[in-house]
Amino acid sequence: MTPARYIAVDLGASSGRVMLADMDDTIRLTEIHRFPNHQILNLGHFQWDLLGLFHEIKQGMIKIAASGNRDITGIGVDTWGVDFGFVGRDDVLLGNPYCYRDGRTRGMMQKAFEKSSKTAMYSATGIQFMELNSVFQLLSMVESRHPVLEIAESLLFMPDLFHFMLTGERRTEYTIASTSQLLNAHARQWDIALFQQLGLPMHLMADIIPAGSIIGALKDEIKDETGLDVKSVIAPASHDTASAVAAVPAGNAANWAYVSSGTWSLLGIELQNPLINTETLEGNYTNEGGVGDTIRFLKNVPGMWFLEECRRQWQEDCDYTVLLKEAKACDPFWCLIDVDNPAFLKPANMLEAIQDHCKETGQPAPETRGQFVRCILESLALKYREVIEKINTYQQNRIEVLHVVGGGSMNSLLNQFTADALGIPVMAGPVEATALGNVLTQAMASGQLASIEVGRDLVARSFPVRDFLPENTDHWDEGYEKLKKWRQRL
């Protein structure tokens, strides 16, 4: 394989990284620049600091140029889903994008159902209903007659905005578009009927391009500022979960599922066609786009968000190793929470929210750090079990192995709990799956890789994976029944 070098910009809801990848017969990743990402409270609304994030991306590029690594084949950006911003005439950016946790979408789902039925929306888009979805964010702007809609020319999702700032080209990549609940899952294009029914501005939507498309050349002003001459700006799988799934080292194994574990846990399977019917609607499962025109059939489950919020509130040295040791020493199934409960979306105090939830369900409330951590991890593992059991009812072949990728793959206690709860092997790693999937799709666009299957084999050769085998499954059956009983009390 001809050696090549790529830059993967991976932006999450709490931090971002600029990664440098060297690819030949293996892949070697180097973290060049890491920076925080914060929601900003601006005039009563939560927004993202778009220009601040772009500044940090350029700082990473400057560091790469300063290190002498100037021969770069491609650069691509992946981010979280659903959020978007606007561009006006003369390529003017129109304000900061709103954050998906902002309260402007309250009540918008019901407003949408007054104009288009829930069944019709799901039949077209196949997307899990959550108030944070782009469709409800955009509807809230239409309902409030937001002034930006009067002057905007283009709506671009977060990674599309950064690609625009790098090239001047306005394009929307397929996997990020699919998170919006504005895309027809069958046609893989904007659902015109839905835009008309909801009264949304269809003229703002950019052309959709597949993952692994060359967007254009890096702007001369960016070359001059960074000292870096990148051959092409490439749209990777721009939704971070799509990138992470692209790097799952599943090989030729059949019947595998994945968890992309970070702030959210994205748990599902890879399909060739959408899985949309009354059962998946009732289960609120989603059909998002993947690399190679595939479908990521999955469930969005809150993930490490719980633990990160607790660590933030404890405001002390909360080393994960120490916390997991404390959790392991606590009694199992002391208390459990329904991680999907709306009270946990953005509570003012996560510790109190967990305690209140336990009291409402007649359980003892956690008091020590170990009890909180064990409650969170056991509840997540049991939620994974619930999701997998549902998926097994939707298809003929039962899932036989679960791949955990992303930051959560380093949480050995959660991985073991998950294997125990599901009764199947869990394979953890790689940690940097999102950046790797970003690089793989860039390499496909540049002609270095023939397919995503070749790329996954390359990941398997380049990065270790740790196996967790199920133990004491009967004990977890009891815990699962306890959770279902307590949840009925809400």
N, C-alpha and C positions, 0 to 999 in steps of 0.2 A: 504494500500500500504506500502510495506517495505521501510523505509527511506533509502535514498542514497544521495551521495554527488558527484558532478561533477565539473570539471573545464572547462569553455568555454573560449577559446582564440579567440577574435573577432578583426581582423585587418582590418581597413579601409584605404583609400588612404591618410588620413590626421592624423589619430590617431589609437591607438590600446588599448585594454583593456584585462585584465585577470579577469574573473568573476568567483565567487564561487556560485554554486547553491545547495541548500538543497531542496530535493524533497520527499514529502510524499503525504498527501492529498491536499497539495498546493505546489507552487514553490516559493522559496525565493531566490532572487538574491542579491549578494553583490559585489560591485566593489572593487577589491583588489588592482589593479595596473593599472594606465592609463599612457600612454606615447605618445609622438608625433611621427608621421611618415612623413618623408620628402623625396621628390624626390631629388636626388643628381646629380648635373651636373658634370660628370666625363669625361674628354677628349672629350667634345663636345656632350655627350649623357646623357640623363636622366636615372638614374638607382635607384634601391632600395638598402638600406643598410641591406642586409640579416642578417649578423652576429650581427649587432646592434639590429635588431628586435628580433632575437633569444635570445640575452642577456636580453632584457626587458621581454620576456616571462619567462625566468628562474628567474628573479627578482620577478615576481609575484608568481611563485611557491615557492620561498624561503619565501616570506611573508606569504603564506598560511601555510607552515610548521611551521613557527615561532609562528603563532597564535594558534597552537595546533590542527588544522584541518588536521590530517594526514591520516584519513581513507577515501580515495578517490576512487570512483568506476571507473571513467574514465576521460580522458582529450582529447579534440578535438579542432582543429583549423579551423576557416573559414576565408576567405579573399575575396577581390575583384577578378574579373575574368580575363581571357585572358593572364596574364603575367606568365612567366616561367623562370626556370634556368636549369642548367645542372650538372650532376654528372658523374665523370670519374671513372677509375679503382681504386681499393682500397678505394672506397667511398669518393673520393676527390671532394669537391665542386669546380666548375669551374667558378669563378667570380660572380659578382652581377647580378641579373636579370635586364633586361631593363624595363623601365616604359612605359606603353601603350601610354603616351602622347609624347614619343620621336618621333622625325621626321624621323626616318629611314624607316617608312612604306610609305612615300609619293611616289605615283606612283605604289605601289605594287599591288593595286587592279586591275589596268589596265593590269599589267604584268600577273596576274593570269588569267584574262579573255582571254588573248591570247593563253593560254594553256588549259583552261577548261571554258566553257561558263558560264555566270552568271546564266542562267536557270538551267544548270546541277548542279552547286554548290549548289544552293538553294534547288533544288529538293532532293538532298542527305542529306544536313545538316539542312535545314530549319532555318538557322541563318541569322539575320539581317546583312546587309553589312555595316561594318564600317572599316576604314583603320587600326584601332587599334586592330582588331581581331588577335588571335594567328596565324591563317593561313598566314596572310600577314606579321606578325613579323618574322615567320620562313622562309617564302619565301625571305624576305629581307636578311636574313643571308645566304641563299643558293646563292642568286644572287651576294652578295658581297664576297662570299667564306670565310666566317668568320672562323678563325682558330679553334674556340672552337668545331666546328662540326667534326673536324678531330680526336679529342681525347675524345669526349663525349661518354658515354655508355647509359645514360638515360636522357630524358627530363622530368622534373617534374614541375607541376604548383605550384603556391605559397604555398597553404596549404599542398600540397604533399611534398614540400621541408621541411617544418617544421615537418611534421609527420616522414619524413625520418631522420631528425636530432634527433628526439626523440627516434626512434626505430631502425634505420638502414634498414628499409624495404622500397622498392621502389614500390609504388602503386599510381594509379591515381583514385580519387573518381569520380563517374559518373556525379554529378551536375557541378563540376568544369570543367571536360572534355568537357561538352556540350557547354561551352561558347567559345570554341576554333575555331569553324567552321571547325573542322577536324573530327568530330564525325558524323556517320550516324544516323540521328534522328530516323529512323525506327528500325534499328538493335541494336541501343544503343552500338555500337562498332566503332572503328576507321574505317574511310572510305578508304579502301585500294586503290580503283580506284582513288580517289582524290590525295592521296599521290603520286601515279604513274604519274598522269597527270601533276602535278606541280613539280615533281622531288624532293619531300621532303623526308627526312630520316625516313622512317617508323620504322627502327630498334631501334630508340631512344624511342619509345613510350612504356610506362609501361602498365601493365595489369590494366583493369578497374574494380573497385569494387563498389557496390552500397552504397548509403548513409546509415549509421548505420551498418558499418562493423567494426569488431575488427581487427586492423592492426597488433598489436603485443604488446610486453611488453616494458615498459620504460627501456632505457639503464641503466646499473648499474652506469655508470659515471654520468648520469643525476640525478639518485637517490642520489648518494653521494654528488653531488654539491648542490642540492636543499634541501636535507633532507626529500624528499617526496617520498613515495612508492605508486605509482598509480597502481591499478590493471591492467588496460588496456589503451592503446592509441587507441582511436576509431575515425574512419572517420565519422564526422557528415555530414550534408549537407554542404560540404566544400565551396561552393559558398555562399557568404554572403546573396545574395538575396534568394537563395533556402532555407536557414535557416530561413530568415525572413518570407517567405511565409508559411513555415511549422508551424509557430506560429500564423498565422492569426486566431483570435477567431471567426470563421464564424459559428460554430455550425452546425446545420442542414439546415441553410438558403440556398436557391437556388439562382442562378443567381447573384453571387457576384463577384466583381473584387477587385484587391488590388493595392496599390501603396506602394512600399518599398522606403521611402523617405529619402534620404541622399544627398551625393555629386551628385549622379544620382537619378533620379526618375524612378523606374522600374514599369511599369504600365501594368497589364494584367489579365489573368484568368488562372485557373487550369484546365487542360484537361487530359484525359486518353491516347490520341493518338495525334501525331503531326497534325497540321493544315497547310498543305502545298499545295498551288495552285497558279495560276497566279495572283489572286487578292492579296494574302498575300505577294507574291513576289513584286508586284508593290507597295504595302504599306510598304514594308521593315519591316515586323514583324518577330519576332524571336521565335523559339521553343527550349527552354532550359530545361534541366532535373530537375526534382523535386523529393521529397521524395516519396518512394513507387513506383518508376518507372513512375511517372506522368510527364506531360509536362507543363512547364510554358510558355504559349503563351503570349508574351508581346512585349512591345516597350521600348527601352532604350531612355529616355528623360533626357537631362541635368536638374539638380535639384538645390540643395542648393549651388552648385558650384558658381553660379552667385553672390549670396548674400555674400558668404564667401570671394570671391575675392574683392568685393566692401568694405567689412569691413576691409580687410587687407590693402587696399589702403587708406582708411580714417585715419588709424593709430591713432585712438583715442578711447575713451570709447564708444563702439558701443553695448550697452546692447540691446538684442533683444526686450525687452519690450518697450524700448524707440523708437527703430526703427519702430516697428509695430504701435505704437501710432502716430508717425510722418506720416507714410504711410496712415493710416486710415483718417487723416485730409486732405489729398490731393484730388484733383479732380479725379474722376474715368476716366479711359481710356484716360488720357492725352497723353500717348504714349504707344505703344506696340511693342514688338520685336518677331522675329521668333527665338525661343530658339534653334532650330536645325541648324541655320546658321553656316557654318564652321568658320566664324570669331570669334566665341565665344569658340572654342575648347581649345585654350591656348593663349589668347591675351596677349601682353605685358602690356596692361593697360585696364582692364575691363570697367572702367568708360568711357574712350574715345571710346571703341568699341561699347558700348551701344549708346552713343551720335551719333557716326558716322552712325550707323545702322538707327537710327531714322531720321537723316538728309537725308540719301539716299532714304528713303521711303516717304519723304515729311511731316514728323511729327515734332512737336516741340520736342526738346531734353530735357531730364530731367536735372535739375540743383541742386535741393536740395536733401538731403539724402532721405527724404520722397518720393519724386517723383521717384527716382531710385528704391527704395524698392517696391513701389506700381506698377511700370512698370514691375518689375521682377515677382512679385506674380500674378498679373493679367494675364501676358503672360503665366506663367506656368499653371494656372487654365484653360485657354482657350486651351492650348496644350493638357491637360488632356481630355478636352471635345472632341477635334478632334480625339484623340486616341480611346476613348470609343465609339464614333459614328462609327468609322471604325470597331471596334470589333463587334458591334451590327449588322453590315452588313454581317459579316463572319459566324454568327451562328443564329439559329432560336430564341433563348430566349434572350430577352433584359436584360441588366444588371440593377438590381434594387437597389443595394447598393454598395458603395465603401468603402473598409477598407484601412485606411492609417496607416502604421506601420513604426517604425523607428524614427529617430530624428525629421524628419519633422512633425510628428504627434503632436508635441508640438506647432507648428506654427498655432495658432488659426485663424489668419487672412487668411492665405492660405487655411485652412480647410473650412472656411466659403465661401471664394471665389470659391472654388472647388464645394461645394454643390450648390451654386448659378449658376455657369456656367453649371454644368451637369444636374441640376434639379432633383437630387436624394439625399437621405440621405448619409452623410459621417460619418463613425464611426472611430474615431481616437484613436489609441493605440493598443497594448502596445508600449512604446518607445523602450524597450529592446527586440524587436522581434527577432533580429538576434541571440543574445546570447541565448534566450529562445529556438529557433528552433534548435540551436546547441545542447542544453541540451536534448531536446525531442528526437532527433535522437540517441544520445548516450544512453538514457534510453531505447529506443527500442532495441538497440544492446545488452544491458545488461539484457534484459528480464523484466525490471521494468514496461514498457508500452507495451500494446498489439498492439497499432496502433497509427498512427498520429492523427486520429479522437479523440481518448481518450486523447491524449496530448493536442489537441486544446481545448477540454472541460476543461482540467486542467488549461490552460492559462486563459480562460474566467472566471474561479472561482477565480483566483489568482490576476488578475490585472484589474484595472478600464478601461473602454472605454468611451469616450465622444462623444455624438451625435451632429451633425451639420445638421440642416434641411434647405432646399433651401428657399431662399427669393429673391424677386425682379428679377425673372428669365428673364422677358422681357428686362430689362436693359442690361443683359448679352448677350441676343440675338443680341442686337445692337452692343455691343463691339466685338462680334465674327465676325460680318460682317465687321466691321472696320479693324480687324486684317487681314482678308482674302483680303480685298481691298489693304491695304498697302503692303502686302506680294507680290502681283502681280507686284509691281513696282520694285522689285529687279531683 
